Amino acid sequence: MLNPGLDLLTDYPFTRLRALLDHEPMPAGVTPINLSIGEPQHAMPGFVAEALTRDLSSLSRYPTQNGSPDFRAACAGWLQRRYHLPDGLLDAEKQIVALNGTREGLFMVAQVVIPQKKGPKGEKPIVLMPNPFYQAYVGAAAACGAEPYFVPALPENGFMPDFAGLPREILQRTALLYLCTPANPQGTVASLDYMARLIELAREHDFVIAFDECYAEIYTDTPPPGGLEAAMKLAGSKATKDALKNVLVFHSLSKRSSAPGLRSGFCAGDPDITQTFIKLRNYGCAGLMMPVVEASTALWNDEAHVEANRDLYRQKFDMAQNVLGNRFGFYRPPGGFYLWLDVGDPEAAALKLWREAGIRTLPGNYLTRPENGGEQAGKSYLRIALVADLETTKVALQRIGNVLGA
């Protein structure tokens, strides 16, 4: 018998997009440009290839399950530097979980924290998530027999979902909350105070927060704060075991280092959860290939390539601002690499851009659900991923401005 929870899964956004566009003609002689998916196209740093090929003999052996000591130390050290964490807060051996990309981790962590939670009357557990949402969140909830609960992120609330305003009976049933900051797709950055209040809420109602911080290194001016940083705001200077209670953060090299094909990331936080998470992965997941571990270690230890990468995104947002101006509700997001444009009818706009300009974009309603007051969350928006190189982005933005402005 099939898992009945999987009935909650609708068609994947890119399956819907293929159904919308793949049988539609595009202009003859025009090179198509895909801005529908958040897959960075910048060049990886040159030292990655050297690290990947330094010792291929490791491919004749099974990789270690949780990376290497150097990898875990690099991840913990980067977190400490990036988020100004105190010495002794993170035990790299117990609180760093190596992941084959953060999607794997965000999906699997639900199996660690959901099954133990029931509502006051035995109701099924709830997983809270922003609306729009990353599809792995709802997939994780469905696979674990939980109820996904979508909390709208709308212009009127600054694209920040009001989790604290939910009814108490919902919060009491909550086992897990996902929050992406900077947000996909709006680029909103959660403040330190917002995250600290969320952690207090999680501890009051005994649920776990998974801070999805995969866009944290792509920003215009100010480095976005993080979940561990917010936890320390509450704890003061005390680097105790309980300082990170109920808190997990997820980081990846896909966006930070333009290395989506490495499938390399990690989870860190509450030691009780991370140690159980490591045990679960021992049973059900392959370890990262050792050449990938070596390359990942080098990437987490290097900042120069991240600064150069960040500057490319700044230049592309400069282009977008020049081309689009104040049309379609354009704003320059504080983080991430998406445009979230109010085009009225996103499917019609996506079709028009494909038919007339060969530009592939994603209707915002493909990333949303109408439940819990979320009807307007993506109904009029189009997501455009500024992931191509500078010249391709310039061409694409000119086509977009010409077609949608017509």
Sequence and secondary structure as in RCSB ss.txt:
>XXXX:A:sequence
MLNPGLDLLTDYPFTRLRALLDHEPMPAGVTPINLSIGEPQHAMPGFVAEALTRDLSSLSRYPTQNGSPDFRAAC
AGWLQRRYHLPDGLLDAEKQIVALNGTREGLFMVAQVVIPQKKGPKGEKPIVLMPNPFYQAYVGAAAACGAEPYF
VPALPENGFMPDFAGLPREILQRTALLYLCTPANPQGTVASLDYMARLIELAREHDFVIAFDECYAEIYTDTPPP
GGLEAAMKLAGSKATKDALKNVLVFHSLSKRSSAPGLRSGFCAGDPDITQTFIKLRNYGCAGLMMPVVEASTALW
NDEAHVEANRDLYRQKFDMAQNVLGNRFGFYRPPGGFYLWLDVGDPEAAALKLWREAGIRTLPGNYLTRPENGGE
QAGKSYLRIALVADLETTKVALQRIGNVLGA
>XXXX:A:secstr
   GGGGG    HHHHHHHHHTTS   TT   EE SS    S   THHHHHHHTTGGGGGS   TT  HHHHHHH
HHHHHHHHT  TTS  HHHHEEEESSHHHHHHHHHHHHSTT   TTS   EEEEEES  HHHHHHHHHTT EEEE
EE  GGGTT   GGGS HHHHHHEEEEEEESS TTT     HHHHHHHHHHHHHHT EEEEE TTTT BSSS   
 HHHHHHHHHTT   GGGGTTEEEEEEHHHHSS GGG  EEEEE HHHHHHHHHHHHHH     HHHHHHHHHHH
T  HHHHHHHHHHHHHHHHHHHHHTTGGG    SBSSEEEEE S HHHHHHHHHHHH EE EEGGGG   GGGTT
TSSTTEEEEE  S HHHHHHHHHHHHHHHT 
